[in-house]
Amino acid sequence: MSTPDKQIVLSSPASVKQASPDTASPWPVFWVASIAVFLVSMDGTMLFAAFSALRAGFPQATAADLSWVLNAYTVVYAAMLIPSGGLADRHGRKKVFLLGVALFLVASAACGLASNVAWLVAARALQALGAALLTPASLSLVLAAFPANKRAVAVSLWSAVGGLAAAVGPSLGAFVVASLGWPWAFYLNLPLGMFAIWRGVTLLAEAKQPNKGRPLDLVGMGLLILGIGALALSIVQAESPDWSRHELLEIAGLGLASIAGFIAWARLASAPLVDLSLFRDATYRYVNLASLSFGIAFSMMFFAFFFYMNAIWHYSLPLAGIAMAPGPLCVVPVAALSGRLAGRYGHRPLLVVGCLIYGLSGLWFLLVPGTEPAYLTQWLPGALLSGMGVGMVLPSLSGAAVSHLPAQHYAVGSAINQAIRQIGSVMGVALTVLLLGGAVLSRANFDAVYLCHMSLALLTAALCLPVRTGPASLARKS
């Protein structure tokens, strides 16, 4: 794979400085880019801790109305990730990153100030747009800042930031909401976000594709947004009484037709939003399939945890947030070590072994925890296994997805991978609600969830077997 400074047009001498590891450290760029991603990841998990407070704050709204506080964010974020990657590649990663952070902060303030549910839902959609703009631009800025032999470590640590945010989000959210009220779940974004903008303006260097005048593929963007948005809507509303099954099937059909139209358009257009030639690489194809299956498994584990703690062990939400933290906190050191090993041996061993460990955590949850709380002996070992597995798999999926990409496709290539994982997460949430959404839950209701957890982990391991990202493979791509 070629180094970024050979393929990216740099807008100033400062850009050259960033791209050259010999003249400047890449770590300041990493931390500025990661702060924004941390906020995006934390905001998603923190809101689950705030949901009960939102219901109390808007007593006139139904649960179905408030579900759109979550669903609007999911639909917009999943639909906009890939177009946002294309925008970053074409119009400048620094520009799109800073715009995304600014939109995210403005929307966070609007969420906290919301006086009705419609305002809150609209602000959440704007927040998701900002998150979608900054996420792929953030990763591409990190990739461009590091030399090729350090990118596996950088991508693993960048992904680990999301794991740390997932650990902090529920417990911090429960504490903040209980102490200050639900608006502060959004106001917390403001100080760190403003710091990221302040440092990003002076520290980050601009980079975009050499073909600066290439037109944006508005037809492709429209088809892609419609397709992913319709599919996500049909999934998240699968159990809603406000939508009939026939209506949801029509929406899903519209989504599939739009995706098919997008693929056909991408084959014919002279400057498509997504270059389908990326999928000619077997590693990229299989990594994206693996990201879909693991995204389903990961979200099932996350949501099943709260169902179990609340319905079976009767933990309060703040206590459940604290109980969840050890698993995600385990992700960070494991991801850091995995990045170093991936740079030496490739991602496949980490992916396969990590999936097997993750599958063992599902087996533990299936066989060991009972109806009486015994966290240290019955839950913590499984949580640590799952944290180890996630720490090996999620960063390795991100790293393997971009390992064969030319530098000018970093943002859009990584955005495709993240969007596919987000779609998997939506499917996992919908499946968990389908299995555990009853009014009364028993321990036996969770068996199907953990069997799915194990099956998806094994499927992901099988999909990762064709992945080739070792030093020899990358040398052939250079």
C-alpha positions in Angstrom: 0.0 0.0 0.0 1.3 3.4 -0.9 2.0 6.0 1.7 -0.5 8.9 2.0 1.9 11.6 1.0 2.3 10.0 -2.4 -1.4 9.9 -3.2 -3.0 12.9 -1.4 -2.8 16.4 -2.6 -1.7 18.5 0.4 -2.9 22.0 0.7 0.1 23.5 2.6 3.6 22.8 3.9 1.9 22.0 7.2 0.2 19.1 5.4 3.6 17.7 4.4 4.7 18.0 8.0 1.7 16.0 9.1 2.1 13.3 6.5 5.8 12.8 7.2 6.4 10.8 10.5 10.0 12.1 10.6 9.1 15.8 11.1 6.2 15.7 13.5 4.5 13.3 15.9 1.2 12.0 14.7 -0.2 11.6 18.2 -1.6 15.1 18.6 -3.7 14.5 15.5 -4.8 11.2 16.9 -6.0 12.7 20.2 -7.9 15.5 18.5 -9.6 13.2 16.1 -10.4 10.6 18.9 -11.9 13.1 21.2 -14.8 13.7 18.8 -15.3 10.0 18.2 -15.3 9.5 22.0 -18.2 11.9 22.3 -20.1 10.2 19.5 -19.7 6.8 21.1 -20.4 7.9 24.7 -23.5 9.8 23.6 -25.1 6.7 22.2 -24.6 4.6 25.4 -25.3 7.4 27.8 -28.8 8.0 26.3 -30.0 4.6 27.4 -29.3 5.7 31.0 -31.3 8.8 30.3 -34.3 7.2 28.7 -36.4 6.8 31.9 -35.7 10.4 32.8 -36.9 11.4 29.3 -40.2 9.6 29.9 -40.6 11.5 33.2 -39.6 14.8 31.5 -42.2 14.4 28.7 -45.1 12.7 30.4 -47.5 13.5 27.6 -45.4 11.5 25.1 -45.8 7.8 24.5 -43.0 5.3 24.7 -43.4 4.9 20.9 -42.9 8.7 20.5 -39.8 8.7 22.6 -38.4 5.6 20.8 -37.7 8.0 17.9 -35.2 9.8 20.1 -33.1 6.7 19.6 -34.3 5.6 16.2 -34.0 8.9 14.4 -30.3 9.0 15.4 -29.8 5.4 14.2 -31.4 5.8 10.9 -29.7 9.1 10.0 -26.3 7.9 11.2 -26.4 4.7 9.3 -27.7 6.4 6.1 -25.2 9.2 6.1 -21.9 7.4 7.0 -21.0 6.4 3.4 -21.9 9.7 1.7 -20.0 11.5 4.5 -16.9 9.4 3.7 -17.2 10.5 0.1 -17.6 14.1 1.1 -14.5 13.9 3.3 -12.4 12.4 0.5 -13.6 15.0 -2.1 -13.9 18.2 -0.1 -11.3 17.8 2.6 -11.1 15.7 5.6 -10.2 18.5 8.0 -13.1 20.6 6.7 -15.7 17.9 7.0 -14.4 16.8 10.4 -14.7 20.3 11.9 -18.1 20.7 10.3 -19.2 17.5 11.8 -18.0 18.4 15.3 -19.7 21.8 15.0 -23.0 20.3 14.0 -22.8 17.7 16.7 -22.2 20.4 19.3 -25.0 22.6 18.1 -27.4 19.7 18.0 -26.3 18.6 21.5 -27.2 22.0 22.8 -30.5 21.9 21.0 -31.3 18.5 22.5 -30.7 19.8 26.0 -32.9 22.8 25.3 -35.7 20.8 23.8 -39.2 21.6 25.1 -41.1 18.9 23.3 -40.4 15.5 21.8 -40.6 16.7 18.1 -37.8 19.2 18.8 -35.7 16.6 20.6 -36.1 14.1 17.7 -35.2 16.7 15.1 -32.1 17.7 17.2 -31.1 14.1 17.5 -31.3 13.7 13.7 -29.0 16.7 13.3 -26.7 15.3 15.9 -26.5 12.0 13.9 -25.6 14.0 10.8 -22.7 15.6 12.6 -21.6 12.3 14.0 -21.7 10.7 10.5 -19.7 13.6 9.0 -16.9 13.5 11.6 -16.5 9.7 12.1 -15.0 8.6 8.7 -13.1 11.9 8.4 -11.6 11.3 11.9 -10.3 7.9 10.9 -8.9 9.1 7.6 -7.1 11.9 9.4 -5.5 9.4 11.8 -4.5 7.1 8.9 -2.9 9.9 7.0 -0.9 11.1 10.0 0.7 7.7 10.7 3.3 5.9 8.6 2.2 2.6 7.1 3.9 0.4 9.6 2.2 2.1 12.5 -1.4 2.2 11.1 -2.5 -1.1 12.6 -1.7 0.2 16.1 -3.3 3.6 15.4 -6.6 2.1 14.1 -6.8 -0.3 17.0 -6.4 2.5 19.5 -8.8 4.7 17.6 -11.4 1.8 17.8 -10.6 1.3 21.4 -11.7 4.8 22.1 -15.2 3.7 21.3 -14.9 0.8 23.7 -13.8 3.2 26.5 -16.7 5.5 25.7 -19.1 2.5 25.8 -17.8 1.7 29.3 -18.0 5.3 30.6 -21.4 6.1 29.0 -23.9 4.1 31.0 -22.5 4.7 34.4 -21.6 8.4 33.8 -25.0 8.9 32.2 -26.8 7.4 35.1 -24.9 9.6 37.6 -25.3 12.8 35.6 -29.0 12.3 34.9 -29.7 11.5 38.5 -27.7 14.5 39.8 -28.4 17.2 37.2 -31.2 16.0 34.9 -31.5 14.5 31.5 -30.4 17.7 29.5 -26.9 17.3 30.9 -26.5 14.0 29.1 -26.2 16.3 26.0 -24.5 19.3 27.6 -21.6 17.2 28.6 -20.6 17.1 24.9 -19.9 20.8 24.7 -16.6 21.3 26.6 -14.7 18.5 24.9 -16.2 19.2 21.5 -15.2 22.8 21.7 -11.7 21.8 22.6 -11.5 19.5 19.6 -12.5 22.3 17.3 -10.1 24.8 18.9 -7.1 22.4 18.5 -8.3 20.9 15.2 -8.3 24.3 13.4 -4.6 24.8 14.0 -3.3 21.3 14.3 -5.0 19.3 11.5 -3.8 19.5 7.9 -6.2 19.4 5.0 -6.2 16.5 2.5 -8.4 15.5 -0.3 -8.4 13.5 -3.5 -6.2 14.8 -6.3 -9.3 15.2 -8.6 -10.5 18.3 -6.7 -13.1 19.2 -9.3 -14.8 15.9 -9.4 -18.6 16.4 -9.0 -20.4 14.9 -6.1 -22.7 12.0 -7.1 -26.0 13.4 -5.9 -28.0 10.6 -7.5 -25.9 7.9 -5.8 -26.1 9.7 -2.5 -29.9 10.0 -2.7 -30.3 6.3 -3.6 -27.9 5.3 -0.8 -29.6 7.4 1.9 -33.0 6.2 0.8 -32.0 2.6 0.7 -30.2 2.4 4.1 -32.7 4.7 5.7 -35.7 2.6 4.6 -34.0 -0.6 5.7 -33.1 0.8 9.0 -36.6 2.1 9.5 -38.2 -1.2 8.7 -35.9 -2.9 11.3 -36.2 -0.5 14.2 -40.0 -0.3 13.8 -40.5 -4.1 13.5 -42.4 -4.3 16.8 -44.1 -0.9 16.7 -47.9 -0.9 16.9 -47.9 2.2 14.7 -46.7 0.3 11.6 -48.4 -2.7 10.0 -46.4 -5.6 8.8 -47.5 -4.8 5.2 -46.3 -1.2 5.5 -42.9 -2.3 6.9 -42.5 -4.9 4.1 -43.2 -2.2 1.6 -40.6 0.1 3.2 -38.0 -2.7 3.3 -38.8 -3.5 -0.4 -38.2 0.2 -1.2 -34.9 0.1 0.7 -33.7 -3.0 -1.2 -34.8 -1.6 -4.5 -32.9 1.6 -3.7 -29.8 -0.3 -2.8 -30.0 -2.3 -6.0 -30.5 1.0 -7.9 -27.5 2.4 -6.2 -25.3 -0.5 -7.2 -26.5 -0.3 -10.8 -25.9 3.5 -10.9 -22.4 3.0 -9.4 -21.6 0.7 -12.3 -22.7 3.2 -14.9 -21.8 6.6 -13.4 -18.6 8.2 -14.5 -17.8 9.5 -11.0 -19.8 7.3 -8.5 -20.0 8.1 -4.8 -18.7 4.6 -4.0 -16.1 2.9 -6.2 -17.3 -0.6 -6.4 -13.9 -1.8 -7.4 -13.0 -1.6 -3.6 -15.0 -4.9 -3.3 -12.8 -6.7 -5.8 -10.4 -7.2 -2.9 -11.4 -10.4 -1.1 -10.2 -9.1 2.3 -12.4 -6.0 2.0 -15.4 -8.1 1.0 -15.1 -10.6 3.8 -14.3 -8.0 6.4 -17.5 -6.2 5.6 -19.5 -9.4 5.9 -17.8 -10.2 9.2 -18.6 -6.6 10.4 -22.3 -7.1 9.7 -22.5 -10.4 11.6 -20.4 -9.2 14.5 -22.3 -5.9 14.7 -25.5 -8.0 15.3 -23.8 -10.1 18.0 -22.3 -7.1 19.7 -25.5 -5.1 20.0 -27.4 -8.3 21.2 -24.9 -8.7 24.0 -25.1 -5.0 25.0 -28.9 -4.8 25.2 -29.4 -8.2 26.6 -27.2 -7.2 29.5 -29.6 -4.4 30.6 -32.6 -6.7 30.2 -30.9 -9.3 32.4 -29.7 -6.9 35.1 -33.1 -5.1 35.3 -35.6 -8.0 34.8 -33.7 -11.0 36.4 -31.3 -9.6 39.0 -33.4 -6.4 39.6 -30.4 -4.0 39.5 -31.1 -0.3 39.3 -29.9 1.4 36.1 -27.0 3.2 37.8 -25.8 -0.1 39.3 -26.3 -1.9 36.0 -24.1 0.8 34.4 -21.4 0.2 36.9 -21.7 -3.6 36.5 -21.3 -3.2 32.7 -18.0 -1.2 32.9 -15.4 -4.0 33.3 -16.1 -5.6 29.9 -15.7 -2.4 27.8 -12.8 -1.2 30.0 -11.0 -4.5 29.1 -11.3 -3.6 25.4 -8.8 -0.7 25.7 -5.6 -2.6 26.7 -6.5 -5.6 24.6 -7.0 -3.4 21.6 -3.7 -1.7 22.1 -1.9 -5.0 22.3 -3.9 -6.4 19.3 -2.8 -3.4 17.1 0.9 -4.2 17.8 0.3 -7.9 17.0 -1.7 -7.1 13.9 1.2 -5.0 12.5 3.5 -8.0 12.9 1.3 -11.0 12.1 -1.8 -9.6 10.3 -5.3 -9.3 11.5 -6.7 -12.8 10.7 -5.3 -14.6 13.8 -6.6 -11.9 16.1 -10.0 -11.9 14.4 -10.5 -15.7 14.5 -9.2 -16.1 18.1 -11.1 -13.1 19.2 -14.4 -14.4 17.8 -13.9 -17.8 19.5 -13.3 -16.0 22.8 -16.4 -13.9 22.2 -18.3 -17.1 21.5 -17.1 -18.6 24.8 -18.5 -15.6 26.6 -21.9 -16.4 25.1 -21.5 -20.0 26.3 -20.7 -18.7 29.8 -23.8 -16.5 29.9 -25.9 -19.4 28.6 -24.8 -21.9 31.2 -23.7 -20.0 34.4 -25.7 -17.0 35.6 -28.8 -17.8 37.5 -31.7 -15.9 38.9 -30.0 -14.8 42.1 -27.4 -12.0 41.8 -23.8 -13.3 42.1 -21.9 -10.8 40.0 -18.3 -11.6 40.8 -18.6 -15.3 40.3 -21.4 -15.7 37.7 -21.2 -12.5 35.5 -17.8 -10.9 35.7 -15.8 -13.8 34.1 -18.1 -13.8 31.1 -17.9 -10.0 30.9 -14.1 -10.1 30.9 -14.2 -12.8 28.2 -16.5 -10.6 26.0 -14.3 -7.6 26.6 -11.2 -9.5 25.5 -13.0 -10.8 22.4 -14.4 -7.3 21.4 -10.9 -5.8 22.0 -9.4 -8.3 19.5 -12.2 -8.2 16.9 -13.6 -4.7 16.5 -10.3 -2.9 16.1 -9.0 -5.6 13.9 -12.1 -5.4 11.6 -11.5 -1.6 11.3 -7.8 -2.1 10.6 -8.3 -5.0 8.1 -11.0 -3.0 6.3 -8.6 -0.2 5.4 -5.4 -2.2 5.1 -5.6 -2.6 1.3 -7.2 0.7 0.5 -5.4 3.4 -1.5 -5.0 6.5 0.5 -7.5 8.5 -1.5 -10.3 6.0 -0.4 -9.5 5.9 3.3 -12.6 7.9 4.4 -15.2 6.3 2.1 -13.8 2.8 2.5 -13.8 3.0 6.3 -17.3 4.7 6.2 -18.7 1.7 4.3 -17.3 -0.6 6.9 -18.7 1.4 9.8 -22.1 1.8 8.1 -22.4 -1.9 7.6 -21.5 -2.5 11.3 -24.1 0.1 12.2 -26.8 -1.7 10.2 -25.8 -4.9 12.0 -26.2 -3.1 15.3 -29.7 -2.0 14.3 -30.6 -5.6 13.4 -29.2 -6.8 16.7 -31.3 -4.4 18.7 -34.4 -5.3 16.8 -33.7 -9.0 17.3 -33.1 -8.5 21.0 -36.3 -6.6 21.4 -38.1 -9.3 19.5 -36.8 -12.0 21.9 -36.9 -10.1 25.2 -39.5 -7.4 24.6 -42.2 -9.2 26.6 -43.7 -7.7 29.7 -42.5 -10.6 31.9 -39.1 -12.1 31.4 -37.7 -15.4 32.9 -34.2 -16.8 32.8 -35.2 -19.2 30.0 -36.0 -16.2 27.7 -32.3 -15.4 27.4 -31.2 -18.8 26.1 -32.1 -17.9 22.5 -30.2 -14.6 22.8 -27.0 -16.4 23.9 -27.4 -19.1 21.3 -27.5 -16.4 18.6 -24.5 -14.7 20.3 -22.5 -17.9 19.9 -23.7 -18.7 16.4 -22.9 -15.2 15.1 -19.4 -15.3 16.8 -18.6 -18.6 15.0 -20.0 -17.2 11.7 -17.8 -14.1 12.0 -14.7 -16.3 12.7 -15.5 -18.3 9.5 -15.9 -15.1 7.5 -12.5 -13.9 8.7 -10.6 -17.0 7.5 -10.0 -15.5 4.0 -8.6 -12.2 5.4 -5.0 -11.5 4.3 -3.4 -8.4 5.9 0.0 -9.7 7.0 3.3 -7.9 6.1 3.7 -10.0 3.0 0.2 -9.2 1.8 0.7 -5.5 2.3 4.1 -5.6 0.6 2.4 -7.0 -2.5 -0.2 -4.2 -2.4 2.5 -1.4 -2.2 
